[in-house]
Amino acid sequence: MKQHELTLLLCLSWTLTLLYGEMFAYWVPPLFTCSWPQLLRTSSSSMVQTDGGNYQADYVKVAVIADPQLMDKTSLRLPPKSLALELAEFYTDLNMRRSFFASVLPFKPDVILFLGDYFDGGPYLSDEEWQESFSRFRHIFGLNAQGKYTDMQVYYVPGNHDIGYESLHSLYPEVIQRYEEAYGKRNYKFTIGNVDFIAVDAQILDGKLDFPYTFELSFFLSSYAVIASTFTLWKPTKPSDFSNLGFCDVAHPRVLLTHIPLYRHDDTYCGPDRRSPVINQRINYAVNGNPNEISYQNYVSEKSSKYLLDTLKPKLILSGHDHDQCTITHQSKSGPVKEQTLGTISWQQGNLYPSFMLLLVDNSTLPNASIAKDALLTQLCYLPTQLHIYLWYIVLFILTLLATLFWPTSGTSFWHQCWGLFGYCKQLISSIFSRSETKDKDEDANYEYEMMWDAEGSMHLIKKPLNPSTVNSNNRSLGERGNVVMRAAARKNTAQEEELSVNVDIASGIALDPVGRILPRTGKSKTIIIIQRLIRTLRMFTVIAAMINYEVLGRKDDYEK
């Protein structure tokens, strides 16, 4: 294969590989593998069948994202501002930004929900480092200086990697203060369509009651407890009765948003979407300071979980923290409640299959304030497996290096080289399978069989070696065929033709086996040959790198604007 042909082939391979790995792979979810959840609708209409009759389907589109957990100096135990840390931050941020802009935004959501853990070491960063991480977060997800969108609503839930647990709050109260300045309140309610969303700071749910932040959360939840107890004695008869309740609209179904999942028994099955082993409950308490203060927990305690279920009576629970998918059903006084724990959007947080969720929230006007069965519809969507893409880059780089260093420099075409290599492999395989048969035939050619009769009249075949004269006569079979003897002149002409054929083959260099051919000595030293190979490799790599930078990597600017 000629040098320019090999360079062109490698350039084409790298172009297709990088176009897919850096661009097309992120287009797969919105185009092929994921879509908004669909309803069973009547044919040729958008009417949805409910117990109260038909109504016009109208939904608010919500995209849910969990655990971006931006890498920082606490992530890999690397020195701050080191090259390795900056490279890890750059490629992780770039992957999440491409995932958000190329995989999430094409669905055109009306609302974005973040379920916590926006930083990796948020509580342990200085104010300057925290602001730098917050700027990266805004850049990745296209937020303005206030952490908002101009055309979409956005809501946040605090995570343990953002503000820590109770044991940290008592020592560093400024951690919560700077979080609220950037992201807003930690415990609040908002309404999307006909559904109320209740966000809680799960990190202090199991804190001491005399702790200020725990008291704040208890007061927030007590409003729903008051309404729940009121409804046991008073039943509203018309929609206007709900307006007298200032805390919330109980006619709306509720969704509980919590970073830490609610309690579940050990080894609870998480559904078919989970890839990693199930994580069981674990609660750690502070070593330095008050030993009764929680420093880490995998799930909310069983007592607090039961209180949330019985008080809020949610129809759906959305959580994060686990970094992997988990779908379970809780049992409460108001009936079964589904909890969807969402996996991380970052490929660097222990999950090779990052994901996000599409949520449809009912926005229809229902007769008599009835609640539709399909008020909340969810769909899990997976993002590209970035690790597999990078591994393929490494494999292709190794193949490129081997091709440029060791590919033959003869003038034959690429397809001729491939065809010759294929023929050699075919011949090698055939020789392996026919080796035993050939051996038997060769042995039989040197023996003859003679019939012998014993005294009882039985016949036996006796294997006897051929006479030397017989063996030698076979060697003369090149010039003799049966009873016909080739003349000496014919032998001479045949020898001349064979010699001429061999000379032509050697001169052309194409009739011989391309793998087994031995090239004539050119007189060049091995050092010169190696230097020439390295120069050729350097030239080809320069062309390939220039093409990659111009055709593919230059598109990086489109994501960083």
Secondary structure as the mmCIF struct_conf table of DSSP 4:
data_model
#
loop_
_struct_conf.conf_type_id
_struct_conf.id
_struct_conf.beg_label_comp_id
_struct_conf.beg_label_asym_id
_struct_conf.beg_label_seq_id
_struct_conf.end_label_comp_id
_struct_conf.end_label_asym_id
_struct_conf.end_label_seq_id
HELX_RH_AL_P HELX_RH_AL_P1 GLN A 3 LEU A 19
HELX_RH_PI_P HELX_RH_PI_P1 TYR A 20 PHE A 24
HELX_RH_AL_P HELX_RH_AL_P2 ALA A 25 VAL A 28
HELX_RH_PI_P HELX_RH_PI_P2 PRO A 29 THR A 33
STRN STRN1 ARG A 41 ARG A 41
TURN_TY1_P TURN_TY1_P1 SER A 43 SER A 44
BEND BEND1 SER A 45 SER A 45
STRN STRN2 MET A 47 THR A 50
TURN_TY1_P TURN_TY1_P2 ASP A 51 GLY A 52
STRN STRN3 GLY A 53 GLN A 56
STRN STRN4 TYR A 59 ILE A 65
STRN STRN5 LEU A 70 LEU A 70
TURN_TY1_P TURN_TY1_P3 LYS A 73 SER A 75
BEND BEND2 LEU A 76 LEU A 76
HELX_LH_PP_P HELX_LH_PP_P1 LEU A 78 PRO A 79
TURN_TY1_P TURN_TY1_P4 PRO A 80 LYS A 81
HELX_RH_AL_P HELX_RH_AL_P3 LEU A 83 ARG A 98
HELX_RH_PI_P HELX_RH_PI_P3 SER A 99 VAL A 104
HELX_RH_3T_P HELX_RH_3T_P1 LEU A 105 PHE A 107
BEND BEND3 ASP A 110 ASP A 110
STRN STRN6 VAL A 111 PHE A 114
BEND BEND4 GLY A 116 GLY A 116
STRN STRN7 PHE A 119 PHE A 119
BEND BEND5 ASP A 120 GLY A 121
HELX_RH_3T_P HELX_RH_3T_P2 GLY A 122 TYR A 124
BEND BEND6 LEU A 125 LEU A 125
HELX_RH_AL_P HELX_RH_AL_P4 ASP A 127 ILE A 140
TURN_TY1_P TURN_TY1_P5 PHE A 141 GLY A 142
TURN_TY1_P TURN_TY1_P6 ALA A 145 GLN A 146
BEND BEND7 GLY A 147 GLY A 147
BEND BEND8 THR A 150 MET A 152
STRN STRN8 GLN A 153 TYR A 156
HELX_RH_AL_P HELX_RH_AL_P5 ASN A 160 ILE A 163
HELX_RH_AL_P HELX_RH_AL_P6 GLU A 166 HIS A 169
TURN_TY1_P TURN_TY1_P7 SER A 170 LEU A 171
TURN_TY1_P TURN_TY1_P8 PRO A 173 PRO A 173
HELX_RH_AL_P HELX_RH_AL_P7 GLU A 174 TYR A 183
BEND BEND9 ARG A 186 ASN A 187
STRN STRN9 TYR A 188 ILE A 192
TURN_TY1_P TURN_TY1_P9 GLY A 193 ASN A 194
STRN STRN10 VAL A 195 VAL A 200
HELX_RH_3T_P HELX_RH_3T_P3 ALA A 202 ILE A 204
TURN_TY1_P TURN_TY1_P10 LEU A 205 ASP A 206
BEND BEND10 GLY A 207 GLY A 207
TURN_TY1_P TURN_TY1_P11 LEU A 209 ASP A 210
BEND BEND11 PHE A 211 PHE A 211
HELX_RH_AL_P HELX_RH_AL_P8 PRO A 212 PHE A 231
TURN_TY1_P TURN_TY1_P12 THR A 232 LEU A 233
BEND BEND12 LYS A 238 LYS A 238
HELX_RH_3T_P HELX_RH_3T_P4 PRO A 239 ASN A 244
BEND BEND13 GLY A 246 PHE A 247
TURN_TY1_P TURN_TY1_P13 VAL A 250 ALA A 251
BEND BEND14 HIS A 252 HIS A 252
STRN STRN11 ARG A 254 THR A 258
BEND BEND15 HIS A 259 ILE A 260
HELX_LH_PP_P HELX_LH_PP_P2 PRO A 261 TYR A 263
TURN_TY1_P TURN_TY1_P14 ASP A 266 ASP A 267
TURN_TY1_P TURN_TY1_P15 PRO A 272 ASP A 273
BEND BEND16 SER A 276 SER A 276
HELX_LH_PP_P HELX_LH_PP_P3 PRO A 277 GLN A 281
STRN STRN12 ILE A 283 TYR A 285
BEND BEND17 VAL A 287 GLY A 289
TURN_TY1_P TURN_TY1_P16 PRO A 291 ASN A 292
BEND BEND18 GLU A 293 GLU A 293
STRN STRN13 ILE A 294 GLN A 297
BEND BEND19 ASN A 298 TYR A 299
HELX_RH_AL_P HELX_RH_AL_P9 GLU A 302 LEU A 312
BEND BEND20 LYS A 315 LYS A 315
STRN STRN14 LEU A 316 SER A 319
BEND BEND21 HIS A 321 ASP A 324
STRN STRN15 CYS A 326 SER A 332
TURN_TY1_P TURN_TY1_P17 LYS A 333 SER A 334
STRN STRN16 GLY A 335 THR A 341
HELX_LH_PP_P HELX_LH_PP_P4 LEU A 342 THR A 344
BEND BEND22 ILE A 345 ILE A 345
TURN_TY1_P TURN_TY1_P18 TRP A 347 GLN A 348
BEND BEND23 GLN A 349 GLY A 350
BEND BEND24 LEU A 352 TYR A 353
STRN STRN17 SER A 355 ASP A 362
HELX_RH_3T_P HELX_RH_3T_P5 PRO A 367 ALA A 369
HELX_LH_PP_P HELX_LH_PP_P5 SER A 370 ALA A 372
TURN_TY1_P TURN_TY1_P19 LYS A 373 ASP A 374
BEND BEND25 ALA A 375 ALA A 375
STRN STRN18 LEU A 376 TYR A 382
HELX_LH_PP_P HELX_LH_PP_P6 LEU A 383 PRO A 384
HELX_RH_AL_P HELX_RH_AL_P10 GLN A 386 PHE A 406
BEND BEND26 TRP A 407 TRP A 407
BEND BEND27 SER A 410 THR A 412
HELX_RH_AL_P HELX_RH_AL_P11 PHE A 414 ALA A 445
TURN_TY1_P TURN_TY1_P20 ASN A 446 ASN A 446
STRN STRN19 TYR A 447 TRP A 453
TURN_TY1_P TURN_TY1_P21 ALA A 455 GLU A 456
BEND BEND28 GLY A 457 GLY A 457
STRN STRN20 MET A 459 PRO A 465
HELX_LH_PP_P HELX_LH_PP_P7 LEU A 466 ASN A 467
HELX_RH_AL_P HELX_RH_AL_P12 PRO A 468 ASN A 475
HELX_RH_3T_P HELX_RH_3T_P6 ARG A 476 LEU A 478
TURN_TY1_P TURN_TY1_P22 GLY A 479 GLY A 479
STRN STRN21 GLU A 480 ARG A 481
TURN_TY1_P TURN_TY1_P23 GLY A 482 ASN A 483
STRN STRN22 VAL A 484 VAL A 485
HELX_RH_AL_P HELX_RH_AL_P13 ALA A 488 SER A 508
BEND BEND29 ALA A 511 LEU A 512
TURN_TY1_P TURN_TY1_P24 PRO A 514 GLY A 516
HELX_LH_PP_P HELX_LH_PP_P8 LEU A 519 ARG A 521
HELX_RH_AL_P HELX_RH_AL_P14 LYS A 526 GLU A 551
TURN_TY1_P TURN_TY1_P25 VAL A 552 VAL A 552
HELX_RH_3T_P HELX_RH_3T_P7 LEU A 553 ARG A 555
HELX_RH_AL_P HELX_RH_AL_P15 LYS A 556 GLU A 560
#
